[in-house]
């Protein structure tokens, strides 16, 4: 059993860290305040191969695995969770769904553009009345010759207003419940397909989140992804990897909040000495670091299992649950270390605090993760 990284993995981590520090950190608050989607930063991520980490080189990807992918998302998120979640959603949701469920022609048509960053990808599952109950999808798709006509709306779609291609889920056979849901890839500019309201969020404000609307949207038959009726099943497979992404996102932001708290505790003096000398601060730091390392072990274990080709439903859910929950705790403790200065935007603690909460909600709430874990564990005993 090994707990270290290879030299190549360390080099990748270092290069992403340097990129994040030099290209992202200077403008973190500018993008946060303006809620501007940092398209140029994402383009540069594409040039570095960060938008196609887990896809084959012959399709424009970097040809790496989930261990490397987690390291990438972690390092980006340590500086700015908005960039981390954008890279994660692009890789593990949209692009991965096309790769996993799509055929060779669809791979060649879309993956090179997505892996290079020429196109930004979106993945649209959630609806106003179908959140945790994704099987309750109301968006419909009906046959019309060789085409499909889609009607409905989606919400909370990452890259919903900026995406060049969106994977959308719709009911193609209403009599079959979850087994009647199919997935479609819809390109930007398709008639009847448009973004709706852009959400004004508490955190991760530079990451675009918007509604997606289909109004008699005609989609060619060759844009159906996978087998008709298997869209929901494929979505659950995709979420196994996506939850590793959210764990990496939480892990990275937790490390960023922890690093900021350490630096501040050594610089800030009260009663004639740094606050790091106080046992109360030391205990918080010890708890933060211990829980971050535990989250890292769960997250990288899930990534390693994913690279081995095994099923990771339980491990992904455990990593996502624990990393996101302790991430919120770490962000809270970091803000407490900063005291009053943690509550103002001149210091980084308040942004980590705002950004982190999404991790306990997106791609399955903490409550849903517990249900998934329990279901898988109990099923294994049957």
C-alpha positions as semicolon CSV with decimal commas, in nm:
position;residue;x (nm);y (nm);z (nm)
1;X;0,000;0,000;0,000
2;X;0,141;0,336;-0,106
3;X;0,034;0,683;0,001
4;X;0,257;0,892;-0,222
5;X;0,236;1,034;-0,573
6;X;0,457;0,948;-0,865
7;X;0,707;1,203;-0,989
8;X;0,482;1,274;-1,287
9;X;0,181;1,331;-1,063
10;X;0,380;1,567;-0,842
11;X;0,493;1,760;-1,150
12;X;0,133;1,791;-1,264
13;X;0,023;1,911;-0,922
14;X;0,303;2,169;-0,912
15;X;0,225;2,300;-1,259
16;X;-0,145;2,341;-1,179
17;X;-0,059;2,511;-0,851
18;X;0,168;2,758;-1,029
19;X;-0,098;2,828;-1,287
20;X;-0,362;2,884;-1,018
21;X;-0,139;3,116;-0,818
22;X;-0,019;3,322;-1,115
23;X;-0,326;3,331;-1,340
24;X;-0,626;3,285;-1,112
25;X;-0,549;3,429;-0,768
26;X;-0,495;3,791;-0,879
27;X;-0,850;3,817;-1,012
28;X;-1,043;3,591;-0,773
29;X;-1,243;3,869;-0,609
30;X;-1,295;4,057;-0,935
31;X;-1,472;3,758;-1,087
32;X;-1,658;3,690;-0,762
33;X;-1,792;4,045;-0,735
34;X;-1,888;4,076;-1,102
35;X;-2,017;3,716;-1,133
36;X;-1,837;3,713;-1,466
37;X;-1,768;3,371;-1,615
38;X;-1,387;3,362;-1,664
39;X;-1,390;3,227;-2,020
40;X;-1,029;3,326;-2,080
41;X;-0,914;3,133;-1,774
42;X;-1,107;2,827;-1,893
43;X;-0,948;2,864;-2,236
44;X;-0,606;2,857;-2,071
45;X;-0,711;2,552;-1,872
46;X;-0,789;2,388;-2,204
47;X;-0,446;2,473;-2,339
48;X;-0,292;2,302;-2,036
49;X;-0,501;1,989;-2,091
50;X;-0,711;2,043;-1,779
51;X;-1,044;2,023;-1,962
52;X;-0,980;1,674;-2,090
53;X;-0,783;1,515;-1,809
54;X;-0,950;1,172;-1,811
55;X;-1,002;1,127;-2,185
56;X;-0,784;0,951;-2,445
57;X;-0,518;1,146;-2,628
58;X;-0,660;1,040;-2,964
59;X;-0,976;1,236;-2,877
60;X;-0,782;1,542;-2,765
61;X;-0,760;1,452;-2,398
62;X;-0,462;1,426;-2,165
63;X;-0,494;1,049;-2,128
64;X;-0,463;1,060;-1,749
65;X;-0,667;0,903;-1,468
66;X;-0,887;1,006;-1,179
67;X;-0,592;1,039;-0,941
68;X;-0,449;1,312;-1,163
69;X;-0,794;1,457;-1,215
70;X;-0,853;1,492;-0,840
71;X;-0,515;1,662;-0,803
72;X;-0,609;1,911;-1,077
73;X;-0,948;2,000;-0,926
74;X;-0,798;2,017;-0,577
75;X;-0,523;2,259;-0,676
76;X;-0,755;2,486;-0,875
77;X;-1,011;2,489;-0,593
78;X;-0,747;2,569;-0,333
79;X;-0,724;2,910;-0,502
80;X;-1,078;2,950;-0,640
81;X;-1,365;2,705;-0,611
82;X;-1,544;2,872;-0,902
83;X;-1,271;2,759;-1,141
84;X;-1,254;2,421;-0,970
85;X;-1,623;2,348;-1,012
86;X;-1,625;2,470;-1,372
87;X;-1,338;2,240;-1,465
88;X;-1,501;1,956;-1,269
89;X;-1,846;1,992;-1,428
90;X;-1,695;2,022;-1,774
91;X;-1,482;1,709;-1,732
92;X;-1,681;1,466;-1,521
93;X;-2,037;1,553;-1,618
94;X;-2,085;1,680;-1,974
95;X;-1,773;1,551;-2,146
96;X;-1,771;1,226;-1,951
97;X;-2,135;1,153;-2,030
98;X;-2,065;1,192;-2,401
99;X;-1,759;0,971;-2,364
100;X;-1,931;0,700;-2,158
101;X;-2,265;0,686;-2,339
102;X;-2,181;0,824;-2,682
103;X;-2,075;0,633;-2,992
104;X;-1,756;0,676;-3,195
105;X;-1,909;0,936;-3,425
106;X;-2,026;1,144;-3,128
107;X;-1,684;1,111;-2,967
108;X;-1,511;1,244;-3,278
109;X;-1,768;1,516;-3,326
110;X;-1,763;1,671;-2,980
111;X;-1,480;1,551;-2,756
112;X;-1,186;1,725;-2,929
113;X;-1,365;2,061;-2,899
114;X;-1,447;1,998;-2,535
115;X;-1,104;1,869;-2,436
116;X;-0,929;2,165;-2,598
117;X;-1,151;2,424;-2,433
118;X;-1,283;2,547;-2,766
119;X;-1,624;2,446;-2,632
120;X;-1,758;2,457;-2,277
121;X;-1,985;2,172;-2,171
122;X;-2,297;2,168;-1,952
123;X;-2,494;1,878;-1,798
124;X;-2,859;1,943;-1,719
125;X;-3,044;1,697;-1,496
126;X;-3,214;1,896;-1,218
127;X;-3,560;2,045;-1,266
128;X;-3,766;2,282;-1,049
129;X;-3,968;1,983;-0,920
130;X;-3,701;1,712;-0,963
131;X;-3,393;1,774;-0,751
132;X;-3,293;1,487;-0,526
133;X;-3,567;1,288;-0,700
134;X;-3,402;1,307;-1,043
135;X;-3,623;1,022;-1,158
136;X;-3,915;1,265;-1,140
137;X;-3,804;1,437;-1,461
138;X;-4,087;1,622;-1,639
139;X;-3,906;1,741;-1,953
140;X;-4,037;1,540;-2,248
141;X;-3,897;1,423;-2,581
142;X;-4,127;1,282;-2,848
143;X;-4,039;1,122;-3,178
144;X;-4,095;1,315;-3,499
145;X;-3,953;1,112;-3,785
146;X;-3,581;1,076;-3,726
147;X;-3,580;1,370;-3,483
148;X;-3,688;1,431;-3,126
149;X;-3,893;1,730;-3,008
150;X;-3,803;1,841;-2,654
151;X;-4,014;2,054;-2,421
152;X;-3,942;2,148;-2,062
153;X;-3,697;2,334;-1,843
154;X;-3,400;2,258;-1,623
155;X;-3,251;2,449;-1,334
156;X;-2,917;2,481;-1,151
157;X;-2,723;2,390;-1,465
158;X;-2,351;2,466;-1,440
159;X;-2,258;2,654;-1,761
160;X;-2,628;2,678;-1,847
161;X;-2,591;3,022;-2,007
162;X;-2,239;2,986;-2,146
163;X;-2,222;2,623;-2,256
164;X;-2,159;2,536;-2,619
165;X;-2,314;2,191;-2,577
166;X;-2,547;2,063;-2,306
167;X;-2,641;1,709;-2,209
168;X;-3,014;1,720;-2,131
169;X;-3,236;1,449;-1,984
170;X;-3,594;1,402;-2,100
171;X;-3,874;1,147;-2,071
172;X;-3,906;0,947;-2,392
173;X;-4,136;0,675;-2,255
174;X;-4,360;0,804;-1,973
175;X;-4,495;0,457;-1,898
176;X;-4,156;0,323;-1,789
177;X;-4,069;0,569;-1,510
178;X;-3,693;0,605;-1,460
179;X;-3,636;0,355;-1,739
180;X;-3,810;0,590;-1,979
181;X;-3,559;0,877;-1,945
182;X;-3,308;0,942;-2,223
183;X;-3,013;1,178;-2,268
184;X;-2,954;1,417;-2,557
185;X;-2,663;1,640;-2,655
186;X;-2,789;1,981;-2,768
187;X;-2,560;2,237;-2,928
188;X;-2,579;2,608;-2,856
189;X;-2,791;2,789;-3,113
190;X;-3,031;2,500;-3,172
191;X;-3,377;2,653;-3,238
192;X;-3,604;2,621;-2,936
193;X;-3,309;2,578;-2,697
194;X;-3,206;2,871;-2,482
195;X;-3,072;2,965;-2,139
196;X;-3,319;3,098;-1,884
197;X;-3,255;3,285;-1,561
198;X;-2,894;3,310;-1,447
199;X;-2,882;3,244;-1,074
200;X;-2,750;3,506;-0,832
201;X;-2,567;3,275;-0,593
202;X;-2,425;3,304;-0,243
203;X;-2,094;3,147;-0,342
204;X;-1,897;3,015;-0,639
205;X;-2,026;3,324;-0,812
206;X;-1,791;3,317;-1,111
207;X;-1,917;2,971;-1,203
208;X;-2,214;3,012;-1,434
209;X;-2,537;2,854;-1,306
210;X;-2,856;2,901;-1,504
211;X;-3,185;2,757;-1,620
212;X;-3,208;2,577;-1,955
213;X;-3,531;2,593;-2,153
214;X;-3,657;2,374;-2,439
215;X;-3,957;2,495;-2,639
216;X;-4,037;2,262;-2,929
217;X;-3,663;2,207;-2,958
218;X;-3,589;1,977;-3,251
219;X;-3,291;1,751;-3,190
220;X;-3,160;1,517;-3,463
221;X;-3,171;1,147;-3,380
222;X;-2,792;1,120;-3,396
223;X;-2,772;1,343;-3,087
224;X;-2,937;1,087;-2,862
225;X;-2,669;0,962;-2,623
226;X;-2,671;0,590;-2,558
227;X;-2,976;0,366;-2,563
228;X;-3,324;0,521;-2,539
229;X;-3,452;0,483;-2,184
230;X;-3,105;0,437;-2,035
231;X;-3,039;0,806;-1,967
232;X;-3,117;0,789;-1,596
233;X;-2,902;0,479;-1,548
234;X;-2,616;0,649;-1,733
235;X;-2,663;0,962;-1,521
236;X;-2,617;0,762;-1,202
237;X;-2,295;0,614;-1,344
238;X;-2,172;0,961;-1,431
239;X;-2,252;1,086;-1,082
240;X;-2,023;0,823;-0,930
241;X;-1,736;1,011;-1,093
242;X;-1,896;1,350;-1,039
243;X;-1,911;1,296;-0,666
244;X;-1,537;1,235;-0,664
245;X;-1,510;1,575;-0,833
246;X;-1,712;1,745;-0,560
247;X;-1,499;1,574;-0,295
248;X;-1,190;1,713;-0,469
249;X;-1,354;2,056;-0,489
250;X;-1,429;2,052;-0,115
251;X;-1,083;1,917;-0,036
252;X;-0,913;2,192;-0,234
253;X;-1,117;2,472;-0,080
254;X;-1,060;2,325;0,267
255;X;-0,685;2,330;0,204
256;X;-0,708;2,689;0,085
257;X;-0,904;2,797;0,394
258;X;-0,663;2,609;0,620
259;X;-0,356;2,763;0,456
260;X;-0,504;3,111;0,493
261;X;-0,585;3,048;0,861
262;X;-0,231;2,923;0,931
263;X;-0,073;3,229;0,770
264;X;-0,303;3,469;0,949
265;X;-0,258;3,303;1,289
266;X;0,117;3,355;1,264
267;X;0,085;3,719;1,155
268;X;-0,198;3,841;1,377
269;X;-0,086;3,953;1,725
270;X;-0,302;4,000;2,031
271;X;-0,182;4,056;2,388
272;X;0,172;4,091;2,258
273;X;0,206;3,758;2,075
274;X;0,079;3,579;1,762
275;X;-0,261;3,420;1,808
276;X;-0,102;3,094;1,687
277;X;0,053;3,071;2,033
278;X;-0,291;3,033;2,189
279;X;-0,402;2,678;2,261
280;X;-0,756;2,751;2,140
281;X;-0,621;2,836;1,794
282;X;-0,383;2,541;1,798
283;X;-0,666;2,299;1,871
284;X;-0,867;2,436;1,578
285;X;-0,567;2,402;1,348
286;X;-0,504;2,045;1,465
287;X;-0,866;1,946;1,404
288;X;-0,873;2,113;1,062
289;X;-0,560;1,938;0,939
290;X;-0,661;1,597;1,074
291;X;-0,999;1,608;0,905
292;X;-0,857;1,743;0,577
293;X;-0,613;1,452;0,562
294;X;-0,893;1,204;0,636
295;X;-1,099;1,355;0,354
296;X;-0,800;1,331;0,122
297;X;-0,760;0,960;0,195
298;X;-1,127;0,893;0,117
299;X;-1,116;1,106;-0,198
300;X;-0,800;0,956;-0,342
301;X;-0,916;0,606;-0,251
302;X;-1,230;0,661;-0,459
303;X;-1,019;0,801;-0,744
304;X;-0,782;0,504;-0,730
305;X;-1,072;0,259;-0,740
306;X;-1,219;0,447;-1,035
307;X;-0,889;0,412;-1,219
308;X;-0,898;0,037;-1,154
309;X;-1,228;0,018;-1,340
310;X;-1,436;-0,096;-1,044
311;X;-1,771;0,028;-0,919
312;X;-1,725;0,321;-0,682
313;X;-2,081;0,410;-0,583
314;X;-2,020;0,367;-0,210
315;X;-1,667;0,506;-0,207
316;X;-1,760;0,810;-0,418
317;X;-2,055;0,889;-0,195
318;X;-1,845;0,848;0,121
319;X;-1,573;1,076;-0,015
320;X;-1,825;1,337;-0,125
321;X;-2,017;1,324;0,202
322;X;-1,717;1,349;0,432
323;X;-1,510;1,597;0,229
324;X;-1,802;1,835;0,188
325;X;-1,912;1,813;0,550
326;X;-1,564;1,869;0,693
327;X;-1,504;2,134;0,428
328;X;-1,788;2,340;0,574
329;X;-1,643;2,283;0,922
330;X;-1,292;2,384;0,814
331;X;-1,420;2,699;0,642
332;X;-1,611;2,788;0,958
333;X;-1,306;2,738;1,180
334;X;-1,087;2,934;0,939
335;X;-1,326;3,227;0,954
336;X;-1,321;3,204;1,334
337;X;-0,942;3,224;1,333
338;X;-0,966;3,548;1,135
339;X;-1,216;3,689;1,384
340;X;-1,378;4,011;1,265
341;X;-1,150;4,027;0,963
342;X;-1,288;3,694;0,850
343;X;-1,622;3,862;0,794
344;X;-1,497;4,117;0,542
345;X;-1,402;4,071;0,180
346;X;-1,049;4,208;0,220
347;X;-0,953;3,866;0,357
348;X;-1,007;3,524;0,197
349;X;-1,192;3,345;0,478
350;X;-1,541;3,475;0,397
351;X;-1,522;3,359;0,035
352;X;-1,419;3,006;0,131
353;X;-1,707;3,010;0,382
354;X;-1,959;3,111;0,113
355;X;-1,822;2,885;-0,157
356;X;-1,795;2,571;0,050
357;X;-2,162;2,521;0,130
358;X;-2,249;2,417;-0,224
359;X;-2,047;2,099;-0,176
360;X;-2,303;1,961;0,069
361;X;-2,582;2,024;-0,187
362;X;-2,460;1,981;-0,546
363;X;-2,456;1,640;-0,717
364;X;-2,659;1,491;-0,435
365;X;-2,711;1,643;-0,092
366;X;-2,541;1,502;0,216
367;X;-2,870;1,334;0,304
368;X;-2,884;1,163;-0,036
369;X;-2,522;1,048;0,005
370;X;-2,613;0,881;0,333
371;X;-2,905;0,706;0,163
372;X;-2,679;0,589;-0,120
373;X;-2,414;0,459;0,121
374;X;-2,666;0,279;0,341
375;X;-2,844;0,126;0,041
376;X;-2,521;-0,008;-0,105
377;X;-2,399;-0,146;0,228
378;X;-2,727;-0,318;0,308
379;X;-2,757;-0,456;-0,044
380;X;-2,413;-0,613;-0,007
381;X;-2,542;-0,810;0,294
382;X;-2,832;-0,967;0,102
